[in-house]
Amino acid sequence: TSDEAHKIRQSHYLIRALQDLNKAEQRNLTASFGGREHRPNIVHLIQAHVLFANYFFRDGQFREAQQHIAKAASLVSFYKLHKIRSPRLHDTSKAPLVRAATAESTLHPPADLIEEGERIHAFWHVHILDKVWSSLLGCSSLLIEDGTPLNEIDTPFPLAMEQYAEVSGALYKLKKNH
């Protein structure tokens, strides 16, 4: 029947998408440890995990969904997406190991407001998924908010992506005219 064919195609696409995500994660890991491979876009990795988490939750596969939320939460924490536009710049000058770890876990500055908006959206999507599903499933939240400066959220609430594009375009025109 057409339902069976649809399920087979869906399963095939799911397996392929998960394999592609796994390859991207391996490239990211290799690049993190000094490999020569091109590092994938971290925001795209986070977005993929959010999509898979939503898919698996909708499908009732809670363990798989939680694994994707855990991976997304690890990425937003490691790359400090909870500190976008943070007014608190931590002094790591006296701690070489902390300074090295911070350098490794810092993304390049966003190219424009649109890229910054994507990072902001990525963080808040993961934050919301983590809080809602941990509450519904009765498990601990993965993103810790313990009041310490390290874990404090400084990332602003997101705007609509169109607003980032409008402001970015206006700034470009302003720079062009000066």
HELIX and SHEET records of a PDB file:
HELIX    1   1 SER A    2  SER A   32  1                                  31    
HELIX    2   2 ILE A   42  ARG A   58  1                                  17    
HELIX    3   3 PHE A   62  PHE A   78  1                                  17    
HELIX    4   4 LEU A   81  LYS A   83  5                                   3    
HELIX    5   5 PRO A   96  GLU A  104  1                                   9    
HELIX    6   6 LEU A  113  LEU A  137  1                                  25    
HELIX    7   7 MET A  161  ASN A  177  1                                  17    
END                                                                             
